[in-house]
Amino acid sequence: MECVFGLVGKGFALVVADTSAVHSILVHKSNEDKVMILDSHKLMGASGEPGDRVQFTEYIQKNVALYQFRNGIPLTTAAAANFTRGELATALRKNPYSVNILLAGYDKETGPSLYYIDYIASLHKVDKAAFGYGSYFSLAMMDRHYHRDMTVEEAIELVDKCIIEIRSRLVVAPPNFIIKIVDEKGAREYAWRESIKDTPLTSK
């Protein structure tokens, strides 16, 4: 029941993911961070088989760092997305990874961007995207409320609407979500949405 979604606003991009590590009917942990910080201005949100997700995202992170170390300049967001797509396409013909990716970044020349990369190595630059069962609801909410020049406050409000919809409509909804943002100041964690804290406690 994974849920990963993201959007591009005015001068920033953000990625949101659930934090549940689940196998079959068991929840192993509820604080799994599925949004990796690739470098100072890039985020990678991933969903899929846990082993593939962790191995592949770490592989991309280390290779992005290696490129910067060797060449003295970081990859652009578009270049990182195309590299990721190329590695998925190569693996597809050998030992495919069951992983879907949202890659968000900020470049001085082009501003914020978001790339959709699925497990069969399809690559698209998008304004909003989602993976997992939560995409049925988050995409519907974003289609209705999203606009290209959203402020951070408007985007977070929309994210909260998506999370509320997922929690209320999905039969087995993940309780916790993590929000990360990237803008000219860099990539960083923005907030958590924890179900226990969101539910007011009433005393008798």
C-alpha positions, 0 to 999 in steps of 0.5 A: 500500500505504498504512496509516493507523490510529488509536485512542482511549485513556484521556485520549488519541488517537493516529494511526499512518501509514506514511511511504512515498511510492509511485507505481506500482512506485517508492518515491520516499521513505520519510520522508513524514509523512502525519499533519498537526498541525492545531493545538495539540490536533488531528491529521489522518492521511490516505491517498489520492492524494499530490497530493490528500492534501497539497493537501486536508490543507493546505487544512484546516489553514490554514482551521482556523488562519484560524477561530481567528485570526478568532474568537479561539477554536479549533474543537472536534474535532467542529467541525473534523471536520464542516468537513472533511466539508463540504469533501469533500462540496462537492468531491465534486460538483465535483472530488472529492478521493481522500483518506481521513482520520482526525481525532483531537483532545482537548477540555477538555470532552469529552476525546479523540475520533477521527473517520473521514472517507472520500473520499465524505464519510462521517463517523463518530465511532469508537474505532478506525479504519483505512484502506488495505491495512494496515486488513485486519490492523490492524483485526483486531488492534484488534478483538481487543486494543483496550479503551476505557480503554487506557493509552498504554503498552498502546496503543503495544504494540497499535500495535506488534502492528499494525505487525508484522502488517502487515509480516509479512502484506502482500505489499508492506509499508511499512518505516517508520511514524510515531506521533503522539499528542494529549492534554491536553498537546497534539498531538505526534510520539510515535515512529517505527518504522523497519524498519532499526532494528527488525532486529538486525544480526548480525556474523559 
